Amino acid sequence: MLVSVFKKKLPASVIQSDILSPPLLRLTSRKQFWLDLQPADIKSRWRHNWKSAPVVNSHLVCDPTIRQPGFDRPRQQWSVLNRFGTEQGHCGACRRKWRLTDTDLCPCGETQTMSHIVESCPLTKLNGDLSRLHSADEDAVSWLDSCLIKRIREEEVWMTFSDL
């Protein structure tokens, strides 16, 4: 199959001659990869791997081969949406794990995880849950923007104190 593509599409070249009439094999373990290629349905393999892998919050993504809600948002919002979905963002628990801070406590007094920020913190809770945030509707995005503004202010304060 691949050889026929090369015959039709590529002009005569050194690579084409190696593919169409390969040099003799010096080692039997060396085989030309193009002689054994089988067409593969990448999307179905991706879906299968997605369903079988232990992915955090995998229930949010029904089909990993399509663009997810919020993909068209500005990069900063899209990044933060992904951080909440993967539970790997700038929260107290992660910052402590990364040794950026000594405490993992939220200002409300509980351990601050990404899911805590969205689902249970009385200071930042989104009306809904993580699946609502994943839908990236207007209310979720405005909530996300307010969290970004708070995070930028916290970072400015943190940077000011770290410069001392």
C-alpha positions in Angstrom: 0.0 0.0 0.0 2.7 2.5 1.0 4.8 1.5 -2.0 2.0 2.4 -4.3 1.6 5.8 -2.7 5.3 6.5 -3.2 5.1 5.5 -6.8 2.3 7.8 -7.5 3.1 10.9 -5.4 6.9 11.2 -5.1 9.2 12.2 -7.9 12.3 10.0 -8.5 14.7 10.5 -5.6 17.2 8.6 -3.5 14.6 7.9 -0.9 12.2 6.6 -3.5 14.8 4.2 -4.9 15.6 2.9 -1.5 11.9 2.2 -0.8 11.0 0.7 -4.2 14.2 -1.4 -4.5 15.7 -1.7 -1.0 19.3 -2.7 -0.5 20.0 -6.2 0.6 19.6 -6.9 4.3 22.9 -7.5 6.1 21.1 -8.4 9.3 18.0 -10.6 9.4 16.7 -8.5 12.3 16.6 -5.4 10.2 13.3 -5.2 8.3 12.0 -2.3 6.3 9.1 -0.9 8.3 7.1 0.0 5.2 6.8 -3.6 4.1 4.7 -4.5 7.2 2.5 -1.5 7.6 -1.2 -2.0 8.3 -3.8 0.8 8.2 -4.8 1.7 11.7 -7.8 3.6 13.0 -6.1 6.0 15.4 -9.3 7.5 16.7 -10.7 4.1 17.8 -7.4 3.2 19.5 -7.4 6.5 21.2 -11.0 6.0 22.5 -10.1 2.5 23.7 -6.9 3.7 25.5 -8.9 6.6 27.1 -11.6 4.3 28.5 -9.1 1.7 29.8 -6.5 4.1 31.3 -6.9 5.4 34.9 -7.3 9.0 33.9 -8.4 11.5 36.6 -11.9 12.8 35.9 -12.1 10.8 32.7 -15.9 10.8 33.0 -15.8 14.5 31.9 -14.6 13.5 28.4 -17.0 11.2 26.4 -15.0 11.3 23.2 -11.3 12.4 23.4 -11.0 12.7 19.6 -13.2 15.8 19.4 -12.5 19.3 20.7 -13.7 19.7 24.2 -15.9 22.6 25.4 -13.9 25.7 26.0 -11.3 24.8 23.4 -12.0 28.1 21.6 -11.4 30.2 24.8 -8.2 32.3 25.2 -5.1 30.3 26.2 -5.1 31.3 29.8 -8.7 30.2 30.4 -8.2 27.0 28.4 -5.1 26.2 30.5 -6.9 26.7 33.8 -9.9 24.7 32.6 -7.5 21.8 31.9 -5.8 22.2 35.3 -9.1 21.9 37.1 -10.0 18.8 34.9 -6.7 17.1 35.7 -6.5 18.3 39.3 -3.0 19.6 38.7 -3.1 23.3 39.2 -1.9 26.0 41.6 -3.8 24.8 44.6 -2.4 24.4 48.2 -2.0 20.6 47.8 -0.1 20.8 44.6 2.0 23.7 45.7 3.0 21.8 48.8 3.8 18.7 46.7 5.9 20.8 44.4 7.6 22.3 47.6 6.5 25.9 46.8 4.9 26.3 50.1 4.8 24.7 53.6 1.1 24.4 53.9 -1.7 22.9 51.8 -4.5 24.7 53.6 -7.2 26.8 51.9 -8.1 30.1 53.5 -11.3 28.3 54.6 -9.2 25.9 56.7 -9.6 22.7 54.7 -7.0 21.1 52.4 -7.0 23.0 49.2 -7.3 20.7 46.1 -8.5 21.7 42.7 -11.8 19.8 43.3 -12.1 21.5 46.7 -11.9 25.0 45.0 -14.7 24.1 42.6 -17.0 21.8 44.6 -16.7 22.5 48.4 -14.9 25.7 49.4 -17.3 28.2 50.8 -15.1 31.0 49.5 -14.8 29.9 45.9 -17.4 27.2 45.2 -18.9 27.1 41.7 -22.7 26.7 41.5 -22.6 23.2 40.1 -19.7 20.9 40.0 -16.7 20.1 37.9 -18.8 18.9 35.0 -20.4 22.4 34.9 -17.0 23.9 34.7 -16.0 21.4 32.0 -19.0 22.6 30.0 -17.4 26.0 29.8 -20.7 27.9 29.8 -20.8 31.6 30.4 -21.4 31.4 34.2 -18.5 28.9 34.6 -16.2 31.1 32.5 -17.1 34.2 34.6 -16.4 32.1 37.8 -13.1 31.0 36.2 -12.2 34.6 35.4 -12.8 35.6 39.0 -10.6 32.8 40.2 -7.9 33.9 37.7 -8.1 37.5 39.0 -7.7 36.2 42.6 -4.8 34.0 41.6 -3.0 36.8 39.9 -3.4 39.0 43.0 -2.2 36.2 45.3 0.8 35.6 43.0 1.7 39.4 43.1 1.6 39.3 46.9 3.6 36.1 47.0 6.2 37.5 44.6 6.4 40.7 46.7 7.1 38.8 49.9 9.6 36.4 48.2 11.6 39.4 47.0 12.3 40.5 50.6 
